[in-house]
Amino acid sequence: MSEGLSEGLAKGKAEGKAEGKAEGKRQFARMMKENGESLEKIVAYTQLTPEEIASL
């Protein structure tokens, strides 16, 4: 039982960390877009797709 709980907590922590990192990239891309940076530069700096950036 304890092992399953530990695995579940570790998985939840990893998923939360990944989502936080992705949200940070979206926020950074949004700021770059608002400041007139080129799509190519935003893609290069954030590694988001052009479609993801367009939806911001």
Secondary structure, DSSP 8 states (H G I E B T S, - for coil): -HHHHHHHHHHHHHHHHHHHHHHHHHHHHHHHHHTT--HHHHHHHH---HHHHHT-
